[in-house]
Amino acid sequence: MATQMPYKIDVHSHYLPPAYQKACRETGHANPDGMPYLPDWSPEQHLELMDKLNIKKSILSISSPGTHLVTGNVALAAEVTRECNSYASELKKKTPDRFGYFASLPIPDVDLCLKEIALGVEEGCDGYVFETNGHGHYLGDSLFDPIFDELNKRKALIFIHPTTPKCPCSPEAMAQGQEPVKAAPLANKYPNPMLEFFFDTARAVVNLFMSGMIKRCPDIKLILPHLGGAFPPLQSRFTGFSTLVPGPWVGVPEAEVREAFAKQIWFDLAGFPFPGQIKGLMEGSGVKHSRIMYGSDFPFTQPKGVEMLLGQMDDGVKGMFSPEEIEDLYHGNAERLLGIN
């Protein structure tokens, strides 16, 4: 099946080094975001899947809950982040043709993030990853202005990954280790990746636009996961509401969002994009095929699931795109964005 289609560059795949797995289990994240398991992972397992499904290269990232695992515990965040980023850097050096990585930024700690941005450049990262919120502080919060200013200065690529939605504590409460309130009322019934991840992506993207962060930082490049989650269907509502209803904000015209989609923002195909979601993004939001890239979400999506979804994708793209456009979706767009020869 997969060998009859173009090879793939996977921009949405994860790694869980031993130190990270241990830290997650010791800090209450053995079932991250309500998932039934913390998946096993090794480079060998990953390469086996890649070889089977004709994935030429995977860009690795740490998934939710990220590397800032405990509110107020900066020392632990520094240790876990350094362990993960160093591990990924060494793995890339050993197998540069198969693995790249996005260095983790442990929001909401600004100083740690700035340190890891500089180290990421030294260690050869392909970009950076952070969650939609850091203990309740959403991307677009003025707290993160120094981080985005530095990333903009470096013309950096940022991969955004959803996490469990939260309401923030005050800085004083956070410093004392008070946990933010989780804002996921159905979390006791369903794992947050089923619903809340999509909504948290929408919250973060809306806040990035409403805060002016995207307009203020024109040289950053963003990858939105899962074809933008729940944001694209809400695009006209959020822009229309923000411009028509008075409030303590500056409205965002829909044309501004579409311009960002054309110049600064890319999307990955992880999840269940066919048949409806991809049509909604392209037809409703005006996103061109040149902004869309393959993503597997392995190992949180297990091998059988990755293979099944790829089969659906192979069938779906044949009915929507030309052979040349399929080449772009599966590897060409990612190669151009990441500078892969």
VEXDREN-364583 format. One record per residue (C-alpha): residue in one letter; x, y, z; residue number from 1. Coordinates in steps of 0.5 Angstrom, whole numbers. Layout:
BEGIN
code, px, py, pz, pos
A, X, Y, Z, NUM .
...
//
This chain:
BEGIN
code, px, py, pz, pos
M, 0, 0, 0, 1 .
A, 5, 5, 2, 2 .
T, 10, 4, -2, 3 .
Q, 6, 5, -8, 4 .
M, 5, 12, -6, 5 .
P, 11, 18, -5, 6 .
Y, 16, 17, 1, 7 .
K, 14, 22, 7, 8 .
I, 17, 27, 11, 9 .
D, 13, 26, 18, 10 .
V, 13, 33, 22, 11 .
H, 9, 31, 27, 12 .
S, 12, 25, 31, 13 .
H, 14, 24, 38, 14 .
Y, 20, 21, 42, 15 .
L, 20, 19, 50, 16 .
P, 27, 18, 52, 17 .
P, 28, 14, 58, 18 .
A, 29, 20, 63, 19 .
Y, 22, 23, 60, 20 .
Q, 18, 17, 61, 21 .
K, 21, 16, 69, 22 .
A, 20, 24, 70, 23 .
C, 12, 23, 67, 24 .
R, 11, 17, 72, 25 .
E, 14, 20, 78, 26 .
T, 10, 27, 77, 27 .
G, 3, 24, 76, 28 .
H, 3, 24, 68, 29 .
A, 3, 16, 67, 30 .
N, -4, 17, 64, 31 .
P, -2, 24, 60, 32 .
D, -8, 28, 59, 33 .
G, -13, 22, 61, 34 .
M, -10, 17, 56, 35 .
P, -10, 10, 58, 36 .
Y, -2, 9, 57, 37 .
L, 4, 13, 57, 38 .
P, 7, 9, 50, 39 .
D, 13, 5, 50, 40 .
W, 18, 8, 45, 41 .
S, 25, 7, 42, 42 .
P, 29, 9, 36, 43 .
E, 29, 2, 34, 44 .
Q, 21, 2, 34, 45 .
H, 21, 8, 31, 46 .
L, 25, 6, 25, 47 .
E, 22, 0, 24, 48 .
L, 15, 4, 23, 49 .
M, 18, 9, 18, 50 .
D, 21, 3, 14, 51 .
K, 15, -1, 14, 52 .
L, 11, 6, 12, 53 .
N, 16, 9, 7, 54 .
I, 17, 15, 12, 55 .
K, 24, 18, 10, 56 .
K, 25, 22, 16, 57 .
S, 21, 24, 22, 58 .
I, 22, 31, 26, 59 .
L, 21, 29, 33, 60 .
S, 18, 33, 39, 61 .
I, 16, 32, 46, 62 .
S, 8, 31, 46, 63 .
S, 4, 34, 52, 64 .
P, 5, 35, 58, 65 .
G, 11, 38, 55, 66 .
T, 17, 38, 59, 67 .
H, 15, 43, 65, 68 .
L, 11, 38, 69, 69 .
V, 10, 41, 76, 70 .
T, 8, 48, 77, 71 .
G, 13, 52, 80, 72 .
N, 18, 47, 80, 73 .
V, 23, 50, 75, 74 .
A, 29, 46, 77, 75 .
L, 25, 40, 75, 76 .
A, 23, 43, 68, 77 .
A, 30, 45, 67, 78 .
E, 33, 38, 68, 79 .
V, 27, 35, 64, 80 .
T, 28, 40, 58, 81 .
R, 35, 39, 58, 82 .
E, 35, 31, 58, 83 .
C, 30, 31, 52, 84 .
N, 33, 36, 48, 85 .
S, 40, 33, 49, 86 .
Y, 38, 26, 47, 87 .
A, 34, 29, 41, 88 .
S, 40, 33, 39, 89 .
E, 45, 26, 40, 90 .
L, 40, 22, 36, 91 .
K, 40, 27, 30, 92 .
K, 47, 27, 30, 93 .
K, 47, 19, 30, 94 .
T, 42, 19, 24, 95 .
P, 41, 25, 21, 96 .
D, 38, 23, 15, 97 .
R, 32, 19, 19, 98 .
F, 31, 24, 25, 99 .
G, 31, 31, 26, 100 .
Y, 28, 35, 32, 101 .
F, 24, 41, 35, 102 .
A, 27, 43, 42, 103 .
S, 22, 43, 47, 104 .
L, 21, 50, 51, 105 .
P, 19, 49, 58, 106 .
I, 13, 55, 58, 107 .
P, 11, 58, 62, 108 .
D, 18, 60, 65, 109 .
V, 21, 65, 60, 110 .
D, 29, 65, 63, 111 .
L, 29, 57, 61, 112 .
C, 26, 58, 55, 113 .
L, 31, 63, 52, 114 .
K, 36, 59, 55, 115 .
E, 34, 53, 51, 116 .
I, 33, 57, 45, 117 .
A, 40, 59, 44, 118 .
L, 42, 52, 46, 119 .
G, 38, 49, 41, 120 .
V, 41, 53, 35, 121 .
E, 48, 50, 38, 122 .
E, 45, 43, 38, 123 .
G, 42, 43, 31, 124 .
C, 35, 43, 32, 125 .
D, 30, 44, 27, 126 .
G, 25, 49, 30, 127 .
Y, 22, 49, 37, 128 .
V, 16, 46, 40, 129 .
F, 11, 48, 46, 130 .
E, 4, 47, 48, 131 .
T, -2, 51, 47, 132 .
N, -2, 53, 54, 133 .
G, 4, 53, 60, 134 .
H, 0, 51, 66, 135 .
G, -6, 56, 64, 136 .
H, -2, 61, 61, 137 .
Y, -4, 61, 53, 138 .
L, 1, 63, 47, 139 .
G, 0, 70, 46, 140 .
D, 0, 72, 53, 141 .
S, 5, 78, 54, 142 .
L, 9, 74, 59, 143 .
F, 11, 70, 53, 144 .
D, 13, 77, 49, 145 .
P, 21, 76, 50, 146 .
I, 20, 69, 48, 147 .
F, 17, 71, 41, 148 .
D, 21, 77, 40, 149 .
E, 27, 72, 41, 150 .
L, 24, 67, 36, 151 .
N, 22, 72, 31, 152 .
K, 29, 75, 31, 153 .
R, 32, 68, 29, 154 .
K, 27, 67, 24, 155 .
A, 25, 61, 28, 156 .
L, 20, 55, 26, 157 .
I, 15, 53, 32, 158 .
F, 11, 47, 32, 159 .
I, 5, 48, 37, 160 .
H, 2, 42, 40, 161 .
P, -4, 42, 44, 162 .
T, -5, 40, 52, 163 .
T, -10, 40, 57, 164 .
P, -14, 47, 58, 165 .
K, -13, 50, 64, 166 .
C, -14, 57, 68, 167 .
P, -8, 60, 70, 168 .
C, -6, 62, 77, 169 .
S, -3, 68, 79, 170 .
P, 5, 68, 79, 171 .
E, 5, 68, 86, 172 .
A, 1, 62, 87, 173 .
M, 5, 59, 81, 174 .
A, 11, 60, 85, 175 .
Q, 9, 56, 91, 176 .
G, 7, 50, 87, 177 .
Q, -1, 51, 86, 178 .
E, -4, 48, 81, 179 .
P, -8, 51, 75, 180 .
V, -15, 49, 75, 181 .
K, -16, 44, 69, 182 .
A, -22, 47, 64, 183 .
A, -24, 40, 61, 184 .
P, -31, 39, 64, 185 .
L, -32, 32, 60, 186 .
A, -25, 30, 62, 187 .
N, -27, 25, 67, 188 .
K, -31, 21, 61, 189 .
Y, -26, 22, 55, 190 .
P, -19, 23, 54, 191 .
N, -17, 30, 53, 192 .
P, -14, 29, 46, 193 .
M, -21, 27, 43, 194 .
L, -24, 33, 44, 195 .
E, -20, 38, 48, 196 .
F, -14, 38, 44, 197 .
F, -18, 41, 38, 198 .
F, -21, 47, 42, 199 .
D, -14, 48, 46, 200 .
T, -11, 49, 39, 201 .
A, -17, 54, 37, 202 .
R, -16, 58, 44, 203 .
A, -8, 59, 43, 204 .
V, -9, 61, 35, 205 .
V, -14, 66, 37, 206 .
N, -10, 69, 43, 207 .
L, -4, 69, 38, 208 .
F, -8, 73, 33, 209 .
M, -12, 77, 38, 210 .
S, -6, 79, 42, 211 .
G, -2, 82, 36, 212 .
M, 3, 77, 37, 213 .
I, 3, 74, 30, 214 .
K, 3, 81, 26, 215 .
R, 8, 83, 31, 216 .
C, 13, 77, 30, 217 .
P, 12, 77, 22, 218 .
D, 19, 73, 21, 219 .
I, 17, 67, 26, 220 .
K, 14, 61, 22, 221 .
L, 8, 56, 25, 222 .
I, 6, 49, 24, 223 .
L, -1, 48, 27, 224 .
P, -3, 41, 29, 225 .
H, -8, 37, 26, 226 .
L, -10, 41, 21, 227 .
G, -11, 47, 26, 228 .
G, -16, 43, 30, 229 .
A, -22, 47, 32, 230 .
F, -20, 54, 29, 231 .
P, -21, 54, 22, 232 .
P, -29, 53, 23, 233 .
L, -29, 58, 28, 234 .
Q, -25, 63, 23, 235 .
S, -30, 67, 21, 236 .
R, -34, 68, 27, 237 .
F, -28, 70, 31, 238 .
T, -26, 75, 26, 239 .
G, -33, 78, 25, 240 .
F, -34, 78, 33, 241 .
S, -28, 81, 34, 242 .
T, -29, 87, 29, 243 .
L, -36, 88, 30, 244 .
V, -37, 87, 38, 245 .
P, -34, 93, 42, 246 .
G, -29, 91, 47, 247 .
P, -22, 92, 50, 248 .
W, -19, 89, 44, 249 .
V, -17, 91, 37, 250 .
G, -21, 87, 32, 251 .
V, -17, 82, 27, 252 .
P, -20, 82, 20, 253 .
E, -21, 75, 17, 254 .
A, -16, 78, 11, 255 .
E, -11, 78, 16, 256 .
V, -12, 71, 18, 257 .
R, -12, 69, 11, 258 .
E, -5, 73, 10, 259 .
A, -2, 69, 16, 260 .
F, -4, 62, 13, 261 .
A, -1, 64, 6, 262 .
K, 6, 67, 9, 263 .
Q, 7, 64, 16, 264 .
I, 3, 58, 18, 265 .
W, 3, 51, 16, 266 .
F, -1, 45, 18, 267 .
D, 0, 38, 19, 268 .
L, -4, 32, 17, 269 .
A, -4, 28, 24, 270 .
G, -11, 25, 26, 271 .
F, -17, 24, 22, 272 .
P, -16, 29, 17, 273 .
F, -20, 25, 11, 274 .
P, -25, 26, 8, 275 .
G, -28, 32, 12, 276 .
Q, -23, 36, 16, 277 .
I, -18, 38, 10, 278 .
K, -24, 40, 6, 279 .
G, -26, 45, 11, 280 .
L, -19, 48, 12, 281 .
M, -18, 49, 4, 282 .
E, -25, 51, 2, 283 .
G, -27, 55, 8, 284 .
S, -20, 58, 10, 285 .
G, -17, 58, 3, 286 .
V, -11, 54, 5, 287 .
K, -7, 52, -1, 288 .
H, -4, 45, -1, 289 .
S, 3, 48, -1, 290 .
R, 2, 49, 7, 291 .
I, 0, 42, 9, 292 .
M, 5, 37, 11, 293 .
Y, 4, 29, 13, 294 .
G, 4, 28, 21, 295 .
S, 3, 21, 24, 296 .
D, 3, 22, 31, 297 .
F, 7, 16, 33, 298 .
P, 7, 13, 38, 299 .
F, 1, 16, 41, 300 .
T, -2, 13, 35, 301 .
Q, 0, 6, 35, 302 .
P, 3, 3, 29, 303 .
K, -3, -1, 27, 304 .
G, -7, 6, 28, 305 .
V, -2, 10, 24, 306 .
E, -2, 5, 18, 307 .
M, -10, 5, 18, 308 .
L, -10, 13, 18, 309 .
L, -5, 13, 12, 310 .
G, -9, 8, 8, 311 .
Q, -15, 13, 9, 312 .
M, -10, 19, 7, 313 .
D, -7, 15, 1, 314 .
D, -15, 14, -1, 315 .
G, -17, 21, 0, 316 .
V, -11, 25, -3, 317 .
K, -12, 21, -10, 318 .
G, -19, 24, -10, 319 .
M, -17, 31, -9, 320 .
F, -10, 32, -11, 321 .
S, -6, 31, -17, 322 .
P, 0, 27, -17, 323 .
E, 5, 33, -16, 324 .
E, 1, 36, -11, 325 .
I, 1, 29, -7, 326 .
E, 9, 29, -7, 327 .
D, 8, 36, -4, 328 .
L, 4, 34, 1, 329 .
Y, 8, 28, 3, 330 .
H, 15, 31, 3, 331 .
G, 16, 37, -2, 332 .
N, 13, 42, 3, 333 .
A, 16, 39, 9, 334 .
E, 23, 39, 5, 335 .
R, 22, 46, 3, 336 .
L, 20, 49, 10, 337 .
L, 26, 45, 14, 338 .
G, 31, 45, 8, 339 .
I, 32, 38, 7, 340 .
N, 36, 36, 1, 341 .
//
